[in-house]
């Protein structure tokens, strides 16, 4: 006991998901992402063209104002001034239209690409094998399809526009300024390094601070979530005080992180502001000097005051874009890595047509191991006749669930053969095969929707009569009709409204409606009351007749119903036979299991 | 906007000064903003015409220095303002979170029955953030927006009332357009959030139910279902993006129109000698000043609306009921004698009142072991939940050691009761801490370690724990290593034992363990129950048989009670339940089911 060191003061551990990390620029991912815009390349071209038009129009505006001031207003020569006004009006309209076109088309192309990407990812997930899902946390996968894709949204819809518009607009404005007056342009360049430093360096530090805040906030939120979900335990164990203390600590960490960013934020925004003043003072000061020697006109100065802001905006926007790309890289990496995973269980190229199967199952020297672990089935041989009911019995970890995983071909076996009606399972089309089997799981998952939809899940084109027929067969019809909305009653995932037993009966109905040739049943260990258990036994009698069935059985009543009991231990069959025969074997595992469970206390 | 100040006043009050300072700084900073065009005007009007004169350069230098000074002062004030606003907002948010957290822990369990976890979470996270943002910048933005618009209008009139009138004729139209835009956007954003929620729901079901999907080979069907939601989400996203895509050009159109008017009308006025070129230039830059508030107005207004809603929702939490604590609480060691007198319990949901327990009379002696059995919905769990006062009876009285349960100090009471629940909840921390959950500060570290291991041994989970890579320091719970139902339950039993409770309540605590483990736990339970009043709620006869006395509950009332032998002989329901589970009876299930009717 003394060798065990317990860190009792580790307190609530918060493993932050490093989901919002940035990644270095990766051309391959970016190119792959851009590939999703390919189908909309026509729109993308128009977007680029109209961006260029927009820039030209926006450059033209201040120039027209300059002409208005220099040629007409200052000399007080108003003849022909209307033409300038007209041109300006046309320019503004042109700018409006090109921006509108660009915005609308970019939005559409971007959203379409996002739709395609998300759909492709989901379709890909549906094709992956059970082996993949068994290892993944559901939350992670959900984040991939939702948040990660969402974070690419902006990049795909406005990213290209920003890249094209702002790069062009920066160089456009720059060229225009040089063309108007190269000396004043040099003056504006003085402030450029400061802006670049602010926008690319200081802002990045700000963003880093915000990321830190987000991480701390996710700690706060995770703690909150847990506190709410575990409130019953907290109250029952009188832990409120201790929880307050812990929460105050975590909350304070977040607070400190927010406070750390505050001075930087103040510095950044005030500096950006000051640079504006600096730029203006420089233009006016040095411009005034040039004016004195007649090297520039008033109009040029006025135009420059206008252009200086237009030079800074694209830099700001580009820095936003670069940050967006850096964040998007992380999402891209996660999405594409997921997309590159190949399913382990593959459809055979030329499947043997099986038609309707009889339900004969043969395991021939089957061995199996999960990736990265030891072999769990060894030389497993079992022949099941069509229509036979087999109960699989054995201690936890004996390999019962693995037998079922292999039978459903959720995993491919590592050795031996599984034969269905004498045909190797790997030579049959997965779809054809799975359409003829049905599995009822321990955790009876219901989908949100009506009860009818849930029963029809395995056979969407089933009629109302069929639904009622199977509901009656499993004995849940009376219960359903007793509900105010009957078969249209809405249920959801965790099946509130439905008790565990009712969910099991609905799962039976869902399996039965497909009239499966092979039925697989993983019996729940959870305690349901005796009444429900009897109802389930009655339903079982009906659904087991006329098909091959495998049951991972815990209840004596189920075990006794089986035609044959197969006792598994350590991945091998250790005993086989009927209940009476097995109990008679005094040294057998079955006898031991049976006694520990059912003998009188 | 005032709603927020009013309702959260007690959380804002401590920062009145800091916030007041921030507001003042905003005002000053805004004021300085209007000096800027004046300086530009000055340079154009006063300096440039005389630039060729002797003093021209000196004058220019002075004005430019003035601009720089102005910029510096303004930047400094801006900086202080931001630091003040953000700092205050952060403090307000941190305090709000703490206060909300404490408040939630004071609310009775029944409050949680009326609130969905997701709803509470969104209040504590999103709504607090919304309020934080309000204080950090939304409020100052709103202030600046209105100040700027007002000041620009004033300045424009001062520069040239004729031009001002013409330009400002557009302003109301623009503002109305912006407000409408912000409303449509808010609606669009809400619709998008809803649709994103729908998509996530379908996705989540698909992934959690993937075994069903795979075994039924319904991938195609699932893809169609997802595609539908995905397409709808595309539509909802597109609506919002398109709104933004239309907004930007529109703003450009507005400012462009303004420039057009200024140039057209102003140009004429200048050439007619009615205004100076300086006024004209100033006017031009005033127009530029309007750009920012126009940009900000729509989002700021919608932000304020949302922050108001958030403040209201937070206030609702602060107004939630609190657990009743007695005036003169009894603090003493529990002996463990429990008496129910005419105890009834009912709860109200939207569909009406549901009676769960009806006039229960029951007496449990100190150290006695009692099993409560009955079908689902018979009120078993509710009965035991009343003992640690997790819920309070609707009518009737419960006495503990002869003292009204309501008079016991809540902490004293709960510290001495160990509860093992049907659905085991473990926190995301080490196994050791989960076991020591009820009394994390007991004794020295060494004593604590010994106590933790001792509890784990008794709960038959020690061997499993030391097999884990980080044994007792292994992190479990939602964000840690996944344990099986049986393992979790055994940790929960160890957790209950750690506090060495006087009363032990096992609420269907072996429901998710396999029969062998159950057998093992049963063996250890015999030892655990010694010297404690124990109540076992169960479906399983094998568990019930561990008790001295068995209570058969049916429809919220006690149908029968007594020791096993007595019940077996006297109550046919009990005998039937017992035999179905523990004996082999060769009778059809239909007949057995009929036999249970009326229970």
Interface residues (C-beta under 8 A of the other chain):
Chain A: X1 X4 X5 X6 X7 X8 X10 X11 X12 X13 X14 X15 X61 X65 X68 X69 X72 X73 X74 X76 X77 X78 X81 X84 X85 X88 X89 X92 X93 X95 X96 X97 X99 X100 X103 X104 X106 X107 X108 X110 X111 X112 X114 X115 X118 X119 X122 X123 X125 X126 X127 X129 X130 X133 X138 X141 X142 X145 X146 X150 X153 X157 X217 X220 X221 X222 X224 X225 X226 X227 X228 X229 X230 X231 X232 X233 X234 X235 X236 X237 X238 X239 X240 X242 X243 X244 X247 X248 X251 X252 X254 X255 X258 X259 X261 X262 X263 X265 X266 X267 X269 X270 X271 X273 X274 X276 X277 X278 X280 X281 X282 X284 X285 X288 X289 X291 X292 X298 X301 X302 X305 X395 X396 X408 X410 X430 X431 X434 X435 X437 X438 X439 X441 X445 X447 X448 X457 X458 X460 X493 X499 X501 X514 X520 X525 X526 X527 X528 X529 X530 X531 X532 X533 X534 X535 X537 X538 X541 X554 X556 X557 X560 X593 X596 X597 X598 X600 X601
Chain B: X36 X40 X43 X44 X47 X48 X51 X52 X56 X57 X60 X61 X63 X64 X65 X67 X68 X70 X71 X72 X74 X75 X76 X78 X79 X80 X81 X82 X83 X86 X87 X90 X91 X93 X94 X97 X98 X101 X102 X104 X105 X106 X109 X112 X117 X120 X121 X124 X125 X196 X199 X200 X201 X203 X204 X205 X206 X207 X208 X209 X210 X211 X212 X213 X214 X215 X216 X217 X218 X219 X221 X222 X223 X226 X227 X230 X231 X233 X234 X237 X238 X241 X242 X244 X245 X246 X248 X249 X250 X252 X253 X256 X257 X259 X260 X263 X264 X266 X267 X268 X270 X271 X273 X277 X280 X281 X284 X285 X374 X375 X376 X377 X388 X390 X410 X411 X414 X415 X417 X419 X421 X425 X427 X428 X429 X430 X432 X433 X436 X437 X438 X440 X441 X445 X448 X449 X450 X452 X453 X466 X471 X472 X473 X475 X477 X478 X479 X480 X485 X486 X495 X499 X508 X510 X511 X512 X513 X514 X515 X516 X517 X519 X538 X539 X540 X542 X545 X546 X577 X580 X581 X582 X584 X589 X590 X592 X593 X596 X599
